[in-house]
Amino acid sequence: MRIDDASHQRTAGSSPAATTRLMHRPWFLALVLVVVTFVAYQPTWHAGFIWDDDDHLTANPAMTAPHGLRMIWSSLTFSRYYPLTLTTFWFGRRLWGLDPLPYHLVNIGLHAINGILVFLILRRLRVPGAWLAACLWVLHPVNVESVAWITELKNVQSGFFFFLSLLCFLRFDAERNHRWYALALVCGLAAMLSKPSTVVLPLVLLLCVWWEHGGWQRGDIARATPFFGLACGMSALTILEQHGQVLRAGTGEWKLGMAERFIIAGKGIWFYAMKALWPVDLMFVYPRWEADARSALLWAPLAAVAVAGVVLWRLRRRPWCRAAWFGCGFFIVALLPVLGFFDVYYFRYSYVADHFQYLASLGIIALAVAAVGVVVRQPSGQVAAGAIAMTVLGALSWQHCHVFYDEETLWRDVIARNPGCAIAHGNLATVLIGRGDYAEALDQCQEALRLKPDDASAHDNWGSILLKTGKPQEAIKEYERAVQIKPDSAEAQYNYGNALFQVGRVPEAIEHYELAVRINPYVAAAQYNLGNALLHVGRVPEAIGHYEQAVEFSPDDAEAHNKLGTALALVGRVREAIPEYEQALRLRPDNREAPNNLAWLLATVPPGQGGDPGRAVAVAQRACELTERRMAVPLDTLAVAYAAAGRFEEAIHTGEESMALARAAGQTQLVTDVKAQIDLFRAGQPYRGRAETK
């Protein structure tokens, strides 16, 4: 009995020590970071796609085109300025299609890994409270936008390569092993190709060298030079691309003088710092500030930054001041690309966004953790403060994740917090139109136009509402207004074409469809509808070209394959038409038109030219099943297929069934055609009419 007691006492006494040792093991700390990250972001597991996800992933033609990777890496039109991020999307599209869950898990996983890298970097830099700072960073609500928004893979992926490059460079700086330097350079390039805001990397590297060694030597500058070369190249591409977007937008939101840009920068620094220290009232689109250089009050934030800088410089010999320089320096350097000195397309909506400070927030958070560690000396107090901060930030992030559940939830949240946001009203209208709630959609369009009368997209949405509610003539007026405001809007030109086509003004519709595909040739829907309009007026060869473009950029569109097959059949290219119908059936087995068209070709074309009577019967029977034998045309096709297979009695019976339905529906021409076919069947002859669909 004493032996058992002694054993129990040894176990109980050693347990706290074992637990303490476990809590100091890097792998255990890394595991905790991963667990808390996935728990905090659990609501996003059930979230879908939201704004801009279509542009990057779900409707980006480069994601589905056969030569998509070449498109991504050879054109700014597709890659924008982050081809490596879009390459990740390209592989994701092939691995799990359009299921949003894997994309969300990738974002969360990369964010967790970034937390581990941050922990390792801060520990190597001997920053107090390294693990807690990393943990608070991964749990911080300002990072929710970067993680819960699939489009912001560019933030978490570029962050991964950014932090990995920094860690490798620090290893090189300590060990002088050039393999680490080469790896740092490769990761730095990958970071910039994932998102060019990481061009600040060489400045951060020099900042870390200063922190480690108290200054710079000539060799430090030389080692940073290749990173500066990469940064300059990517900066040039980014400025070129963003300038192109600004010019295409054709609005005056970016007409800022240098004075206004400094005002925005000063206010932005304090805005981001406050959100990092007090993350409340976060929103997807913040109100857009006024930047009037004539207002002395608007210069106050920049003046405060300057005063703080002077104070820190005068007190630079104090240890805490050096830490403040390091933390604040990282914070401001990481924000440089988005402080307003360079045009960013997003600035047309707001000068600030939470996802802009994904990297920068780390400087403030790490500095705050270190400061609390100095103020709170007792270990128990530090643990309590850390636990409270983790709990509060984790809870806030978990709550904020719900905003990104879907587009409707997102835009309603923006409107509740920023009711003057025109884009939120306009985009909510788009969502409501998509689900058929036209009354509320109209209210949102009107509010968007009240806030911004020259909003082309709001007029475009209004036109869509009128068109879908049976008012095409009124819709045409709204679409006309939209293209007047923004003539280079492919979407507005396309919708205008749809309205004109619906009222029978086909030549005019063709003009606007052609404008739409000239502006953006990669919109599959515009190519498809242009093909339909050209087919309608008998310009079949031209229609074929546009249908081919449609299936190239949207290979999963069954209707486009079906129409391409029809056009090919009309010009006698039967062997090419048949595979298109077959693909349409594979994509949509419940498609009613494609099996009828395929069966007709297989039955009316001689076997030597691609016909197959036996298969024609099977496919035609499927078409009749889909229509429950209540439509005359599929039954006529089945009758023709029976005759081609030599089954004339069944052909006659089915033809009579088709003729009865056609007569009841008032399809007089079809009655005449079927009667002539039945006469052939009674004479023991198959129908060998033109190889075109019915």
Phi, psi and omega in degrees: 000321179293326179298315179300317181297317181297318179297319180295322180292322180294320180295314180296323182287329183272346184299311179300322180294318179296320179297319179297316179298319180298319183291346179258002178279129183304321183295325180289318178297322177295319179298319179297319178301316180296314183298311183294328178294311181293327177292314181297328183260017181305322180301333182285348177300331185255008183277163180248206178270147180229201185305138177074348176295331177293317182295325183270327192226296194290329181237014179281117184300335180293340180286336185243342182295146180303326180254038184301319181297322178295321178298318182295317188269353184243358184217132175292340179301322182261316185282344190056262176208028176218064184297329182290324176296315180292332174295320175299317176299320181300315178291321178299320180299326179279333181278317184223018172061229183247031171280116186291335185304309181301324179295319177295319181295324177298314179300314181295317180298316178295322178297319178296317178297321177299323176299319178296315179298320177299316178302314181294321180294310182297323178294320179294326179278001178059040176278126181300141178068037186302313183293317181296319178299316178297319181294316179293328178293315180291334181268354188290134182299333180294344179269354180300318181301323181285335185260317184282344181262114185304321179305327183280021164309328180299330177286308185288326178287316177295325177298319178302309181290326178298308181292325179293320177298317180297317179295317179296321179295320178294323176296318178297317182299328181274324189251344183058033174268115188291346174295323178294324179294315180298318179295322177299319181294317179297315179294325177297317177297317179298322178297315182291328177284344176274322173197123189288352176295346177281008176296350177284356184309311181300326177293321178293321178300314179295324178297319178292322176298317178299318179297321183284320190244356178080006179173185181239147172247170182300323180296327179295318179295318180297319181290334179276345185301314177302325178294321176295324178298314177298317182296320180294318179297313180291325178297319180298315179298318182295314180299320179297314182293314181295323178298321177297318178296319180297316180295319180294328180293327175065026179244174187258016184295338185257008182280074183248138172278172181297325179298315179297324180294322177293323177298315180297319180297314180298315180292323180297319180302313180290324179301309183294322179297317180293321178293328177289324182273331184219079189280071178240159179055044176285146178211157184290321177231112179279157176303143181274124186286156167274144181228073180266110183296344181281347181272116180296327182297325182290344177276350185301315180301317179294321178297321179295322176298316180296316179298316179299320179296319179296316180299314180296323179293319181291334180257021190296340182283346179281140184303315182295331180290323177297319177296321179296319177300318182293309182295312181290326178297315177299316181302311184287319179299316181294336180272347188311317183294341187240018181272359176109355180286338178237146179291129176235132185304323182298339182298345177291342179257318181197152179274353182224154176202146181301322184290347177290338184248030178304312178279316189298323184302335180301322181299315180290318183295313180297321179294319179296318179297315179297322180294319178296323179297329178285319183287315181265102186279327185289130178303321180296322178293322178295318178297316180297315180297318179296317180296318179296315181297317179299316182296313183295311182295320178298317179295319179295320178294316179302318179292318183292333180301329183296336180298332186264020183298312176204176185296320181297314178300317182299309186287329176293325177293319179298315181296322179296325183264332183222072187297344179272012183273104184297319183296328179294316178297317180295317181288327174295322176300319179300316179298315182294323176298318181299330180258005173086013178268077189286330182296309180291325178301319179296320177300317181293322177297316181296322178292321178299319180287330175296320181284327183214087186301335181263028181277103183298321182295328178292318175297322178298315178297319179299318176300320179296320178298313180296320180294318182285342178259020173079028180235065186296325181295318177292324179299320181302321179297319179291319178295322178297320177295320181298316182284338173292318180290318184223080184295341180265020176272109180298323182294316180294318178297320179296313180294323176300316177300319179300316181295317179296321179296320183296328180267009175088006179269066190295314179303320178292323178299318179299320179301316183285326174298318180296322175297318181299314182283340174287320178292315180217093184290355186262009177273106186299321182297320179293319177298319181295311182291328174296319175300317179299317182293318179294321177297323181298324182262010175085010178269068190294312180304320178293321179299320180302316180300319181284326174296322178296321176296320181298316182285337176291317184271346176220072186295346180265010181272103183296321182296322180294318177297319180297314180292325176297318177300317179299313181296319179296321179296323181297331179259013174083010180268066189295315182297334176276330182290320185302312178300330180292318176296320180296320178293322177299321179291322178296320182287323181222087182300339180268008179293128184276329187278317185299314180297325178295316180295318180295314181299320180299315178296312182298331182273327187264347180262136178302147181306325181292344181250012178117354180289156180205088185304318181298315179290327179301320179298314182297317182291320179294322176299322177296319179298321179291323177297318181296329180260007178055033178054033181250004180239138186290320187297309178301325178292322176298317178299319178297320178299316179297322179293318177302315181295319179298330179272003179084011181261073191287325179299315178294326179296316181296314181298314181292323178296319177295323177296319178294318182296324180294317178294321180295319179296319180294330181270359180075022180271076188296320180296319179295321177301316180296316181296315183294322179299318178295322179294320180297323177299321176296317182297320180293334177274003179077028181239137175283165177272124177239063179280198180291143181280069177222160183284159179268000000 
